[in-house]
Amino acid sequence: MSTYTDDECAAVGLPAGRSGVIIKWNVEKGSNLYLGQEVCVYKYEVLNKETQNIETRQKKLKTGVAGIVARIVVKENEAIGSNQPAVMIKEECKHELVSMGICNECEADVTL
């Protein structure tokens, strides 16, 4: 299995301004990822404006890039901050023009 440096990878984390706890990983190091694939489930707290109570919610984290999981940064049941990467992904293709899952420039299959 290849090892990639963080400089070669895209960092995927929680949405800006959100922190939480990783509940379950659905991928592992070396997994092939397609664009939009669910990589983990996390929980976070939010204030219910009507009741003024803190509620815990769960959400699925999906990747915005296709590639290979190079490194899982945050383990299950660990907290993750809003600017912290959860997983590092070695992108298969960084070109933006894609038709039917195939890069128009390098012909990489970004659906994996």
N, C-alpha and C positions, 0 to 999 in steps of 0.2 A: 504494500500500500504506500502510495507516495505521500511525502510530507511537504506541505506548503508553508511559506512564511505568511504572516498576517498582511504584509505589503502586497502579496499576490492575490489576496482574497477580499471579498466584499463582506462587511460586517452587517448582520441582520439582528435587530433588536426590537424592543417594544416601541409603540408609537411615541412620538415626542410628548413629553410631559407626563407619561404614565410609568409607574413603577409597579412591581408585583413580585410574584413567586412562581417559578416554573413548577408545574405540577407533574407533567409527563412529557417526555421526548418521544416523538414518533419516527425519528431518524437516528442514525448513529454515524460515527466517523466512517467515511467512504461511501455513504449512501448517495445515489444519483438523485438529483432534485429537478423537477420541472418548475417552470414559472408559476407561481401562485400555490405551490404545494404547501400543505399544512405541515409544519415542522415540530410544533409542540403545543401544549395547552398550558395556559398560565392563569393565575387568579390575581385580582387587584381589588382594592377597596375604593368605593365611591360614596359620596354623601348624597343621600336621598333628600332632595330639596323639600318634599312634602312633609316627611316625617322627621327630618333632621337627624336620622339615624345613619350610621355607617353600614353599608351593605358590601358583602363580598360577592364578586361576579367572576365568571370564568369566560375566557375567550381563547380562540385558536390563533396562533401566530403563523402567518403564511409568508413565504419567501417572495421577494420581489425580483429575484434573479434565479436563473437556471445554472446548475453546476454540480459540484461534488462537495459534500460536507468535509471540510478540512479539519475542523476542531469545534467541539462543543465547549463553550466557555463557561456557562452556568449549569451546574448540576441540578437534578430534580430536588425539589424542596429548598432550593437556595433563592435568596432575594436577588432581584435584578433592578438596577436603576434605569431612569428614563434615557440616559445617554450611553448606556453600557451595551456592548454587543452580547447577544445570547449565543450566537453561532457564527462561525467564519465559513464562507463558501467560496471555493475556487470556481470562478465563473468560467463556463465553457466558451461563451461568446459574449463580447461586450458591445457588439454592433446593435444599433437601434431599429434597423429596418428588417422586420420579420414578416413572412407570409406563410400562413398555415403551419406555423411551428418550425419553419426552416429559415435560417438567416439568409438574407438576399446577398450578403457580401462574402461570407466564408462558407456558406452552405451547412453550417452546424445545425443539428437537430436540437432545438432548444426545448423541446417537450420532454426529452429523456424519458 
